[in-house]
Amino acid sequence: MGEVRTPVSIVCVYNDPAVLESCLAASIKAAPGASRQTEVIPVDNVSGAFASAGAALNHGARMARNEVVVFVHQDVYLHSLPALEAAAATASRRARACWMLDEPDQRSLVEAD
């Protein structure tokens, strides 16, 4: 059985298009093997349209199509999208397990997993 991966929505608020292109965008273009459903949502804040970073990030999150949303800065270089998707799968699985632990009749299902 292969590695379990979950597509992610990568949200990046940027205020310098050159930095975005030379770092985050370049790393994504160079990264092979990402899921077709993994998406990048650049949120343009060059003109200061958003009152805060939180408002801009929330705007990007609302546009996301995937269950897992990853927030990154414009100057980040992602070395492995498949590794990010594998981490998202693990995080999703653990989050569901924690939620299931709140249901007393589900404890045995979680512990057997």
Secondary structure, 3 states (H helix, E strand, C coil): CCCCCCCEEEEEEECCHHHHHHHHHHHHHHCCCCCCCCEEEEEECCCCCCCCHHHHHHHHHHHCCCCEEEEECCCCCCCCHHHHHHHHHHHHHHHHHHHHHCCHHHHHHHHHC
